[in-house]
């Protein structure tokens, strides 16, 4: 699954032949995400931790339900 998150809080995702759009936000110390179809617009929030160059979050039963890494630096942040 590939998810692209933009600085304006929008997201788009692709998994095999399926795709969806959604929104993300930070509430307190938690990352919150919702997708139109995949989560039926329900917001899911969880703390995210950095492990090396990877971020993990939404830990359930000791296993991360979300794992991601930064792939592209925003054009605004590049010299």
Backbone as XML, in Angstrom:
<?xml version="1.0"?>
<chain id="A" units="angstrom">
  <residue number="1" name="UNK">
    <atom name="N" x="0.845" y="-1.169" z="0.000"/>
    <atom name="CA" x="0.000" y="0.000" z="0.000"/>
    <atom name="C" x="0.891" y="1.232" z="0.000"/>
  </residue>
  <residue number="2" name="UNK">
    <atom name="N" x="0.535" y="2.198" z="-0.819"/>
    <atom name="CA" x="1.243" y="3.467" z="-0.871"/>
    <atom name="C" x="0.268" y="4.576" z="-0.523"/>
  </residue>
  <residue number="3" name="UNK">
    <atom name="N" x="0.640" y="5.395" z="0.452"/>
    <atom name="CA" x="-0.175" y="6.532" z="0.846"/>
    <atom name="C" x="0.661" y="7.793" z="0.688"/>
  </residue>
  <residue number="4" name="UNK">
    <atom name="N" x="0.094" y="8.786" z="0.027"/>
    <atom name="CA" x="0.739" y="10.079" z="-0.126"/>
    <atom name="C" x="-0.011" y="11.080" z="0.741"/>
  </residue>
  <residue number="5" name="UNK">
    <atom name="N" x="0.700" y="11.691" z="1.678"/>
    <atom name="CA" x="0.101" y="12.677" z="2.575"/>
    <atom name="C" x="0.674" y="14.049" z="2.236"/>
  </residue>
  <residue number="6" name="UNK">
    <atom name="N" x="-0.201" y="15.019" z="2.050"/>
    <atom name="CA" x="0.198" y="16.385" z="1.721"/>
    <atom name="C" x="0.178" y="17.258" z="2.960"/>
  </residue>
  <residue number="7" name="UNK">
    <atom name="N" x="0.916" y="18.342" z="2.910"/>
    <atom name="CA" x="1.001" y="19.265" z="4.032"/>
    <atom name="C" x="-0.319" y="19.934" z="4.375"/>
  </residue>
  <residue number="8" name="UNK">
    <atom name="N" x="-1.279" y="19.923" z="3.455"/>
    <atom name="CA" x="-2.577" y="20.555" z="3.708"/>
    <atom name="C" x="-3.559" y="19.625" z="4.411"/>
  </residue>
  <residue number="9" name="UNK">
    <atom name="N" x="-3.130" y="18.414" z="4.784"/>
    <atom name="CA" x="-3.986" y="17.482" z="5.504"/>
    <atom name="C" x="-4.728" y="16.491" z="4.627"/>
  </residue>
  <residue number="10" name="UNK">
    <atom name="N" x="-4.493" y="16.520" z="3.332"/>
    <atom name="CA" x="-5.156" y="15.550" z="2.449"/>
    <atom name="C" x="-4.247" y="14.344" z="2.219"/>
  </residue>
  <residue number="11" name="UNK">
    <atom name="N" x="-4.864" y="13.210" z="1.887"/>
    <atom name="CA" x="-4.124" y="11.982" z="1.607"/>
    <atom name="C" x="-4.769" y="11.281" z="0.428"/>
  </residue>
  <residue number="12" name="UNK">
    <atom name="N" x="-3.961" y="10.481" z="-0.247"/>
    <atom name="CA" x="-4.482" y="9.558" z="-1.257"/>
    <atom name="C" x="-3.738" y="8.255" z="-1.075"/>
  </residue>
  <residue number="13" name="UNK">
    <atom name="N" x="-4.425" y="7.152" z="-1.322"/>
    <atom name="CA" x="-3.804" y="5.852" z="-1.123"/>
    <atom name="C" x="-4.132" y="4.899" z="-2.249"/>
  </residue>
  <residue number="14" name="UNK">
    <atom name="N" x="-3.186" y="3.977" z="-2.494"/>
    <atom name="CA" x="-3.388" y="2.927" z="-3.488"/>
    <atom name="C" x="-2.939" y="1.608" z="-2.892"/>
  </residue>
  <residue number="15" name="UNK">
    <atom name="N" x="-3.762" y="0.584" z="-3.099"/>
    <atom name="CA" x="-3.445" y="-0.765" z="-2.652"/>
    <atom name="C" x="-3.937" y="-1.717" z="-3.727"/>
  </residue>
  <residue number="16" name="UNK">
    <atom name="N" x="-3.013" y="-2.329" z="-4.438"/>
    <atom name="CA" x="-3.364" y="-3.205" z="-5.553"/>
    <atom name="C" x="-4.233" y="-2.426" z="-6.544"/>
  </residue>
  <residue number="17" name="UNK">
    <atom name="N" x="-5.476" y="-2.826" z="-6.757"/>
    <atom name="CA" x="-6.359" y="-2.149" z="-7.703"/>
    <atom name="C" x="-7.263" y="-1.117" z="-7.027"/>
  </residue>
  <residue number="18" name="UNK">
    <atom name="N" x="-7.221" y="-1.033" z="-5.710"/>
    <atom name="CA" x="-8.084" y="-0.111" z="-4.980"/>
    <atom name="C" x="-7.368" y="1.209" z="-4.708"/>
  </residue>
  <residue number="19" name="UNK">
    <atom name="N" x="-8.141" y="2.272" z="-4.642"/>
    <atom name="CA" x="-7.601" y="3.577" z="-4.265"/>
    <atom name="C" x="-8.627" y="4.303" z="-3.418"/>
  </residue>
  <residue number="20" name="UNK">
    <atom name="N" x="-8.155" y="5.285" z="-2.637"/>
    <atom name="CA" x="-9.044" y="6.032" z="-1.764"/>
    <atom name="C" x="-8.392" y="7.371" z="-1.446"/>
  </residue>
  <residue number="21" name="UNK">
    <atom name="N" x="-9.186" y="8.286" z="-0.924"/>
    <atom name="CA" x="-8.683" y="9.576" z="-0.472"/>
    <atom name="C" x="-9.153" y="9.784" z="0.955"/>
  </residue>
  <residue number="22" name="UNK">
    <atom name="N" x="-8.442" y="10.649" z="1.657"/>
    <atom name="CA" x="-8.811" y="10.915" z="3.036"/>
    <atom name="C" x="-8.117" y="12.136" z="3.568"/>
  </residue>
  <residue number="23" name="UNK">
    <atom name="N" x="-8.145" y="12.261" z="4.893"/>
    <atom name="CA" x="-7.510" y="13.391" z="5.558"/>
    <atom name="C" x="-6.687" y="12.893" z="6.740"/>
  </residue>
  <residue number="24" name="UNK">
    <atom name="N" x="-5.707" y="13.712" z="7.128"/>
    <atom name="CA" x="-4.902" y="13.420" z="8.303"/>
    <atom name="C" x="-4.785" y="14.696" z="9.129"/>
  </residue>
  <residue number="25" name="UNK">
    <atom name="N" x="-4.552" y="14.526" z="10.423"/>
    <atom name="CA" x="-4.324" y="15.665" z="11.310"/>
    <atom name="C" x="-3.562" y="15.159" z="12.534"/>
  </residue>
  <residue number="26" name="UNK">
    <atom name="N" x="-3.049" y="16.086" z="13.296"/>
    <atom name="CA" x="-2.397" y="15.753" z="14.562"/>
    <atom name="C" x="-3.247" y="16.357" z="15.665"/>
  </residue>
  <residue number="27" name="UNK">
    <atom name="N" x="-3.661" y="15.507" z="16.600"/>
    <atom name="CA" x="-4.471" y="15.939" z="17.733"/>
    <atom name="C" x="-3.688" y="15.603" z="18.994"/>
  </residue>
  <residue number="28" name="UNK">
    <atom name="N" x="-3.220" y="16.624" z="19.683"/>
    <atom name="CA" x="-2.353" y="16.387" z="20.835"/>
    <atom name="C" x="-1.069" y="15.730" z="20.360"/>
  </residue>
  <residue number="29" name="UNK">
    <atom name="N" x="-0.795" y="14.544" z="20.850"/>
    <atom name="CA" x="0.402" y="13.787" z="20.435"/>
    <atom name="C" x="0.041" y="12.630" z="19.520"/>
  </residue>
  <residue number="30" name="UNK">
    <atom name="N" x="-1.156" y="12.670" z="18.937"/>
    <atom name="CA" x="-1.616" y="11.538" z="18.128"/>
    <atom name="C" x="-1.837" y="11.935" z="16.677"/>
  </residue>
  <residue number="31" name="UNK">
    <atom name="N" x="-1.476" y="11.014" z="15.779"/>
    <atom name="CA" x="-1.768" y="11.152" z="14.367"/>
    <atom name="C" x="-3.154" y="10.577" z="14.126"/>
  </residue>
  <residue number="32" name="UNK">
    <atom name="N" x="-4.009" y="11.342" z="13.475"/>
    <atom name="CA" x="-5.363" y="10.882" z="13.163"/>
    <atom name="C" x="-5.517" y="10.790" z="11.653"/>
  </residue>
  <residue number="33" name="UNK">
    <atom name="N" x="-6.085" y="9.690" z="11.180"/>
    <atom name="CA" x="-6.304" y="9.492" z="9.749"/>
    <atom name="C" x="-7.716" y="8.981" z="9.517"/>
  </residue>
  <residue number="34" name="UNK">
    <atom name="N" x="-8.277" y="9.347" z="8.370"/>
    <atom name="CA" x="-9.553" y="8.779" z="7.947"/>
    <atom name="C" x="-9.574" y="8.737" z="6.431"/>
  </residue>
  <residue number="35" name="UNK">
    <atom name="N" x="-10.158" y="7.673" z="5.901"/>
    <atom name="CA" x="-10.327" y="7.506" z="4.460"/>
    <atom name="C" x="-11.811" y="7.377" z="4.155"/>
  </residue>
  <residue number="36" name="UNK">
    <atom name="N" x="-12.219" y="7.892" z="3.017"/>
    <atom name="CA" x="-13.634" y="7.848" z="2.632"/>
    <atom name="C" x="-14.173" y="6.421" z="2.612"/>
  </residue>
  <residue number="37" name="UNK">
    <atom name="N" x="-13.490" y="5.522" z="1.922"/>
    <atom name="CA" x="-13.983" y="4.135" z="1.804"/>
    <atom name="C" x="-13.347" y="3.200" z="2.825"/>
  </residue>
  <residue number="38" name="UNK">
    <atom name="N" x="-12.031" y="3.214" z="2.927"/>
    <atom name="CA" x="-11.328" y="2.219" z="3.734"/>
    <atom name="C" x="-11.705" y="2.273" z="5.208"/>
  </residue>
  <residue number="39" name="UNK">
    <atom name="N" x="-12.006" y="3.460" z="5.732"/>
    <atom name="CA" x="-12.405" y="3.560" z="7.140"/>
    <atom name="C" x="-13.836" y="4.086" z="7.284"/>
  </residue>
  <residue number="40" name="UNK">
    <atom name="N" x="-14.567" y="4.180" z="6.166"/>
    <atom name="CA" x="-15.933" y="4.729" z="6.182"/>
    <atom name="C" x="-15.978" y="6.096" z="6.850"/>
  </residue>
  <residue number="41" name="UNK">
    <atom name="N" x="-14.985" y="6.916" z="6.563"/>
    <atom name="CA" x="-14.835" y="8.268" z="7.120"/>
    <atom name="C" x="-14.625" y="8.288" z="8.633"/>
  </residue>
  <residue number="42" name="UNK">
    <atom name="N" x="-14.438" y="7.124" z="9.251"/>
    <atom name="CA" x="-14.174" y="7.089" z="10.698"/>
    <atom name="C" x="-12.730" y="7.499" z="10.944"/>
  </residue>
  <residue number="43" name="UNK">
    <atom name="N" x="-12.530" y="8.344" z="11.941"/>
    <atom name="CA" x="-11.190" y="8.820" z="12.284"/>
    <atom name="C" x="-10.536" y="7.843" z="13.248"/>
  </residue>
  <residue number="44" name="UNK">
    <atom name="N" x="-9.299" y="7.463" z="12.940"/>
    <atom name="CA" x="-8.505" y="6.585" z="13.800"/>
    <atom name="C" x="-7.270" y="7.360" z="14.226"/>
  </residue>
  <residue number="45" name="UNK">
    <atom name="N" x="-7.019" y="7.407" z="15.527"/>
    <atom name="CA" x="-5.908" y="8.177" z="16.073"/>
    <atom name="C" x="-5.003" y="7.279" z="16.900"/>
  </residue>
  <residue number="46" name="UNK">
    <atom name="N" x="-3.721" y="7.570" z="16.872"/>
    <atom name="CA" x="-2.766" y="6.824" z="17.678"/>
    <atom name="C" x="-1.431" y="7.529" z="17.724"/>
  </residue>
  <residue number="47" name="UNK">
    <atom name="N" x="-0.669" y="7.239" z="18.752"/>
    <atom name="CA" x="0.663" y="7.822" z="18.868"/>
    <atom name="C" x="1.591" y="7.174" z="17.858"/>
  </residue>
  <residue number="48" name="UNK">
    <atom name="N" x="2.542" y="7.954" z="17.382"/>
    <atom name="CA" x="3.512" y="7.494" z="16.396"/>
    <atom name="C" x="4.898" y="7.676" z="16.999"/>
  </residue>
  <residue number="49" name="UNK">
    <atom name="N" x="5.741" y="6.672" z="16.823"/>
    <atom name="CA" x="7.090" y="6.693" z="17.358"/>
    <atom name="C" x="8.097" y="6.499" z="16.242"/>
  </residue>
  <residue number="50" name="UNK">
    <atom name="N" x="9.245" y="7.152" z="16.388"/>
    <atom name="CA" x="10.315" y="7.004" z="15.398"/>
    <atom name="C" x="11.222" y="5.859" z="15.806"/>
  </residue>
  <residue number="51" name="UNK">
    <atom name="N" x="11.510" y="4.970" z="14.843"/>
    <atom name="CA" x="12.468" y="3.879" z="15.042"/>
    <atom name="C" x="13.438" y="3.925" z="13.872"/>
  </residue>
  <residue number="52" name="UNK">
    <atom name="N" x="14.571" y="4.598" z="14.075"/>
    <atom name="CA" x="15.522" y="4.781" z="12.987"/>
    <atom name="C" x="14.943" y="5.692" z="11.927"/>
  </residue>
  <residue number="53" name="UNK">
    <atom name="N" x="14.878" y="5.234" z="10.668"/>
    <atom name="CA" x="14.297" y="6.053" z="9.596"/>
    <atom name="C" x="12.841" y="5.691" z="9.332"/>
  </residue>
  <residue number="54" name="UNK">
    <atom name="N" x="12.250" y="4.897" z="10.230"/>
    <atom name="CA" x="10.870" y="4.455" z="10.090"/>
    <atom name="C" x="10.038" y="4.987" z="11.254"/>
  </residue>
  <residue number="55" name="UNK">
    <atom name="N" x="8.775" y="5.230" z="10.994"/>
    <atom name="CA" x="7.826" y="5.638" z="12.023"/>
    <atom name="C" x="6.787" y="4.531" z="12.170"/>
  </residue>
  <residue number="56" name="UNK">
    <atom name="N" x="6.433" y="4.217" z="13.399"/>
    <atom name="CA" x="5.412" y="3.199" z="13.645"/>
    <atom name="C" x="4.351" y="3.787" z="14.564"/>
  </residue>
  <residue number="57" name="UNK">
    <atom name="N" x="3.130" y="3.296" z="14.419"/>
    <atom name="CA" x="2.059" y="3.810" z="15.251"/>
    <atom name="C" x="0.879" y="2.884" z="15.286"/>
  </residue>
  <residue number="58" name="UNK">
    <atom name="N" x="-0.139" y="3.299" z="16.051"/>
    <atom name="CA" x="-1.355" y="2.532" z="16.203"/>
    <atom name="C" x="-1.025" y="1.110" z="16.658"/>
  </residue>
  <residue number="59" name="UNK">
    <atom name="N" x="-0.179" y="1.004" z="17.680"/>
    <atom name="CA" x="0.262" y="-0.300" z="18.169"/>
    <atom name="C" x="-0.916" y="-1.021" z="18.832"/>
  </residue>
  <residue number="60" name="UNK">
    <atom name="N" x="-1.162" y="-2.252" z="18.392"/>
    <atom name="CA" x="-2.240" y="-3.077" z="18.931"/>
    <atom name="C" x="-1.667" y="-4.463" z="19.202"/>
  </residue>
  <residue number="61" name="UNK">
    <atom name="N" x="-1.832" y="-4.937" z="20.407"/>
    <atom name="CA" x="-1.294" y="-6.243" z="20.810"/>
    <atom name="C" x="0.203" y="-6.338" z="20.546"/>
  </residue>
  <residue number="62" name="UNK">
    <atom name="N" x="0.915" y="-5.224" z="20.760"/>
    <atom name="CA" x="2.360" y="-5.213" z="20.600"/>
    <atom name="C" x="2.849" y="-5.109" z="19.170"/>
  </residue>
  <residue number="63" name="UNK">
    <atom name="N" x="1.932" y="-5.011" z="18.202"/>
    <atom name="CA" x="2.328" y="-4.934" z="16.790"/>
    <atom name="C" x="1.866" y="-3.611" z="16.193"/>
  </residue>
  <residue number="64" name="UNK">
    <atom name="N" x="2.746" y="-2.948" z="15.406"/>
    <atom name="CA" x="2.320" y="-1.693" z="14.777"/>
    <atom name="C" x="1.295" y="-1.944" z="13.677"/>
  </residue>
  <residue number="65" name="UNK">
    <atom name="N" x="0.247" y="-1.152" z="13.676"/>
    <atom name="CA" x="-0.765" y="-1.242" z="12.635"/>
    <atom name="C" x="-0.450" y="-0.273" z="11.498"/>
  </residue>
  <residue number="66" name="UNK">
    <atom name="N" x="0.508" y="0.616" z="11.735"/>
    <atom name="CA" x="0.907" y="1.621" z="10.757"/>
    <atom name="C" x="2.413" y="1.721" z="10.792"/>
  </residue>
  <residue number="67" name="UNK">
    <atom name="N" x="3.021" y="1.707" z="9.624"/>
    <atom name="CA" x="4.464" y="1.861" z="9.536"/>
    <atom name="C" x="4.751" y="2.647" z="8.273"/>
  </residue>
  <residue number="68" name="UNK">
    <atom name="N" x="5.552" y="3.703" z="8.411"/>
    <atom name="CA" x="5.836" y="4.522" z="7.235"/>
    <atom name="C" x="7.197" y="5.177" z="7.357"/>
  </residue>
  <residue number="69" name="UNK">
    <atom name="N" x="7.643" y="5.708" z="6.242"/>
    <atom name="CA" x="8.874" y="6.487" z="6.211"/>
    <atom name="C" x="8.714" y="7.606" z="5.199"/>
  </residue>
  <residue number="70" name="UNK">
    <atom name="N" x="9.483" y="8.645" z="5.410"/>
    <atom name="CA" x="9.436" y="9.800" z="4.534"/>
    <atom name="C" x="10.155" y="9.445" z="3.237"/>
  </residue>
  <residue number="71" name="UNK">
    <atom name="N" x="9.488" y="9.650" z="2.116"/>
    <atom name="CA" x="10.083" y="9.320" z="0.821"/>
    <atom name="C" x="10.555" y="10.533" z="0.051"/>
  </residue>
  <residue number="72" name="UNK">
    <atom name="N" x="9.805" y="11.621" z="0.122"/>
    <atom name="CA" x="10.105" y="12.800" z="-0.689"/>
    <atom name="C" x="10.109" y="14.037" z="0.190"/>
  </residue>
  <residue number="73" name="UNK">
    <atom name="N" x="11.130" y="14.835" z="0.041"/>
    <atom name="CA" x="11.214" y="16.103" z="0.744"/>
    <atom name="C" x="10.367" y="17.127" z="0.002"/>
  </residue>
  <residue number="74" name="UNK">
    <atom name="N" x="9.594" y="17.886" z="0.715"/>
    <atom name="CA" x="8.755" y="18.913" z="0.094"/>
    <atom name="C" x="9.630" y="19.911" z="-0.666"/>
  </residue>
  <residue number="75" name="UNK">
    <atom name="N" x="9.146" y="20.381" z="-1.799"/>
    <atom name="CA" x="9.888" y="21.360" z="-2.599"/>
    <atom name="C" x="10.152" y="22.626" z="-1.800"/>
  </residue>
  <residue number="76" name="UNK">
    <atom name="N" x="9.288" y="22.969" z="-0.835"/>
    <atom name="CA" x="9.475" y="24.151" z="0.002"/>
    <atom name="C" x="10.714" y="24.035" z="0.875"/>
  </residue>
  <residue number="77" name="UNK">
    <atom name="N" x="11.080" y="22.806" z="1.247"/>
    <atom name="CA" x="12.196" y="22.592" z="2.169"/>
    <atom name="C" x="13.525" y="22.336" z="1.472"/>
  </residue>
  <residue number="78" name="UNK">
    <atom name="N" x="13.527" y="22.299" z="0.159"/>
    <atom name="CA" x="14.762" y="22.031" z="-0.568"/>
    <atom name="C" x="15.424" y="23.340" z="-0.949"/>
  </residue>
  <residue number="79" name="UNK">
    <atom name="N" x="16.797" y="23.344" z="-0.945"/>
    <atom name="CA" x="17.514" y="24.589" z="-1.305"/>
    <atom name="C" x="17.326" y="24.970" z="-2.748"/>
  </residue>
</chain>
